[in-house]
């Protein structure tokens, strides 16, 4: 998801998305560890980048609130 779309979400929605995405990264890495070749190998990278985007937006909002 693009950063502009993520910025439209509320803080609570972003935090929930962050938790879900972090779980997704964990699951993908676990599958990779047991040699499950069914999943696209670049999926881990894409999900990690999405997680980073979400965390960045949350951090930007925190810094904006705190000055």
C-alpha positions as CSV (number, residue, x, y, z in Angstrom):
1,X,0.0,0.0,0.0
2,X,1.3,3.5,-0.8
3,X,2.2,5.9,1.9
4,X,-0.4,8.4,0.8
5,X,-3.1,5.7,1.3
6,X,-1.7,4.8,4.7
7,X,-1.8,8.4,5.9
8,X,-5.6,8.4,5.4
9,X,-6.0,5.8,8.3
10,X,-6.3,6.7,11.9
11,X,-3.6,6.0,14.5
12,X,-5.5,3.0,15.9
13,X,-6.0,1.5,12.4
14,X,-2.3,2.0,11.7
15,X,-1.3,0.3,14.9
16,X,-3.6,-2.7,14.1
17,X,-2.1,-2.9,10.6
18,X,1.4,-2.8,12.1
19,X,0.6,-5.7,14.4
20,X,-1.0,-7.7,11.5
21,X,1.9,-7.0,9.1
22,X,4.5,-7.9,11.8
23,X,2.7,-11.2,12.3
24,X,2.7,-11.7,8.5
25,X,6.5,-11.2,8.3
26,X,7.0,-13.7,11.2
27,X,4.8,-16.3,9.5
28,X,6.5,-15.8,6.1
29,X,9.9,-16.2,7.7
30,X,8.8,-19.3,9.6
31,X,7.5,-20.9,6.3
32,X,10.8,-20.1,4.6
33,X,12.6,-21.9,7.5
34,X,10.7,-25.1,6.9
35,X,11.3,-25.0,3.1
36,X,7.8,-24.2,2.1
37,X,8.5,-23.1,-1.5
38,X,4.8,-22.4,-2.3
39,X,5.1,-18.7,-1.2
40,X,6.7,-16.2,-3.6
41,X,10.2,-15.4,-2.2
42,X,9.9,-11.6,-2.7
43,X,6.8,-11.5,-0.6
44,X,8.9,-11.3,2.6
45,X,10.6,-8.2,1.2
46,X,7.4,-6.5,0.2
47,X,5.7,-7.1,3.5
48,X,8.8,-5.8,5.4
49,X,8.7,-2.7,3.4
50,X,5.0,-2.2,4.1
51,X,5.7,-2.6,7.8
52,X,8.5,0.0,7.6
53,X,6.1,2.5,5.8
54,X,3.5,2.0,8.6
55,X,6.1,2.5,11.3
56,X,7.4,5.6,9.6
57,X,4.0,7.2,9.4
58,X,3.3,6.4,13.1
59,X,6.6,7.9,14.1
60,X,6.0,11.0,12.0
61,X,2.7,11.6,13.8
62,X,4.2,11.1,17.2
63,X,7.0,13.6,16.4
64,X,4.4,16.1,15.1
65,X,2.4,15.8,18.3
66,X,5.4,16.2,20.6
67,X,6.9,19.1,18.7
